[in-house]
């Protein structure tokens, strides 16, 4: 892991086209601005993991409890895996 120290309004560059700027620091929170091409996906880590989990559930829907899926036919919800 690369560890850098930056102050407000200072930035780091990732590759040739991603720029991360420290916008503000208040207590234990840091506000960051990210400038990247539209094709570069930028997520908070917890959102990325949630999306990944949802995609896994979409690919393998029968591996878990389906009762929480509102669009399923009620007869299918009654089946136990």
TORKOL-4160 file (C-alpha; in steps of 0.2 Angstrom, whole numbers, padded with zeros to 4 digits, m for minus):
81
<pt num="1" X="0000" Y="0000" Z="0000"/>
<pt num="2" X="0006" Y="0017" Z="m0005"/>
<pt num="3" X="0003" Y="0030" Z="0009"/>
<pt num="4" X="0004" Y="0048" Z="0005"/>
<pt num="5" X="0001" Y="0064" Z="0015"/>
<pt num="6" X="m0009" Y="0078" Z="0006"/>
<pt num="7" X="m0016" Y="0094" Z="0012"/>
<pt num="8" X="m0032" Y="0103" Z="0007"/>
<pt num="9" X="m0032" Y="0107" Z="m0011"/>
<pt num="10" X="m0017" Y="0096" Z="m0015"/>
<pt num="11" X="m0020" Y="0081" Z="m0027"/>
<pt num="12" X="m0013" Y="0064" Z="m0032"/>
<pt num="13" X="m0013" Y="0057" Z="m0050"/>
<pt num="14" X="m0017" Y="0039" Z="m0054"/>
<pt num="15" X="m0011" Y="0035" Z="m0071"/>
<pt num="16" X="m0012" Y="0048" Z="m0084"/>
<pt num="17" X="m0031" Y="0053" Z="m0082"/>
<pt num="18" X="m0037" Y="0051" Z="m0064"/>
<pt num="19" X="m0034" Y="0065" Z="m0052"/>
<pt num="20" X="m0039" Y="0064" Z="m0033"/>
<pt num="21" X="m0040" Y="0081" Z="m0024"/>
<pt num="22" X="m0042" Y="0084" Z="m0006"/>
<pt num="23" X="m0057" Y="0096" Z="m0005"/>
<pt num="24" X="m0059" Y="0097" Z="0014"/>
<pt num="25" X="m0053" Y="0090" Z="0031"/>
<pt num="26" X="m0064" Y="0090" Z="0046"/>
<pt num="27" X="m0060" Y="0080" Z="0061"/>
<pt num="28" X="m0058" Y="0062" Z="0055"/>
<pt num="29" X="m0067" Y="0065" Z="0039"/>
<pt num="30" X="m0059" Y="0069" Z="0022"/>
<pt num="31" X="m0069" Y="0075" Z="0007"/>
<pt num="32" X="m0061" Y="0070" Z="m0009"/>
<pt num="33" X="m0064" Y="0076" Z="m0027"/>
<pt num="34" X="m0061" Y="0064" Z="m0041"/>
<pt num="35" X="m0058" Y="0069" Z="m0059"/>
<pt num="36" X="m0059" Y="0054" Z="m0071"/>
<pt num="37" X="m0065" Y="0049" Z="m0088"/>
<pt num="38" X="m0083" Y="0044" Z="m0089"/>
<pt num="39" X="m0078" Y="0026" Z="m0093"/>
<pt num="40" X="m0069" Y="0024" Z="m0077"/>
<pt num="41" X="m0080" Y="0018" Z="m0063"/>
<pt num="42" X="m0078" Y="0026" Z="m0046"/>
<pt num="43" X="m0087" Y="0019" Z="m0031"/>
<pt num="44" X="m0086" Y="0020" Z="m0012"/>
<pt num="45" X="m0079" Y="0003" Z="m0007"/>
<pt num="46" X="m0095" Y="m0002" Z="0002"/>
<pt num="47" X="m0105" Y="0002" Z="m0013"/>
<pt num="48" X="m0094" Y="m0008" Z="m0024"/>
<pt num="49" X="m0095" Y="m0023" Z="m0013"/>
<pt num="50" X="m0114" Y="m0021" Z="m0012"/>
<pt num="51" X="m0115" Y="m0021" Z="m0031"/>
<pt num="52" X="m0104" Y="m0036" Z="m0032"/>
<pt num="53" X="m0115" Y="m0045" Z="m0020"/>
<pt num="54" X="m0131" Y="m0041" Z="m0029"/>
<pt num="55" X="m0123" Y="m0046" Z="m0046"/>
<pt num="56" X="m0118" Y="m0063" Z="m0038"/>
<pt num="57" X="m0136" Y="m0065" Z="m0032"/>
<pt num="58" X="m0143" Y="m0061" Z="m0049"/>
<pt num="59" X="m0132" Y="m0075" Z="m0057"/>
<pt num="60" X="m0135" Y="m0088" Z="m0044"/>
<pt num="61" X="m0152" Y="m0084" Z="m0037"/>
<pt num="62" X="m0156" Y="m0101" Z="m0031"/>
<pt num="63" X="m0142" Y="m0102" Z="m0019"/>
<pt num="64" X="m0150" Y="m0091" Z="m0006"/>
<pt num="65" X="m0167" Y="m0087" Z="0001"/>
<pt num="66" X="m0178" Y="m0080" Z="m0012"/>
<pt num="67" X="m0193" Y="m0074" Z="m0001"/>
<pt num="68" X="m0186" Y="m0057" Z="m0001"/>
<pt num="69" X="m0188" Y="m0055" Z="m0020"/>
<pt num="70" X="m0204" Y="m0046" Z="m0023"/>
<pt num="71" X="m0206" Y="m0049" Z="m0042"/>
<pt num="72" X="m0206" Y="m0068" Z="m0040"/>
<pt num="73" X="m0222" Y="m0078" Z="m0042"/>
<pt num="74" X="m0229" Y="m0083" Z="m0024"/>
<pt num="75" X="m0228" Y="m0101" Z="m0029"/>
<pt num="76" X="m0210" Y="m0100" Z="m0032"/>
<pt num="77" X="m0207" Y="m0091" Z="m0015"/>
<pt num="78" X="m0215" Y="m0106" Z="m0006"/>
<pt num="79" X="m0202" Y="m0118" Z="m0013"/>
<pt num="80" X="m0187" Y="m0122" Z="m0001"/>
<pt num="81" X="m0170" Y="m0124" Z="m0009"/>
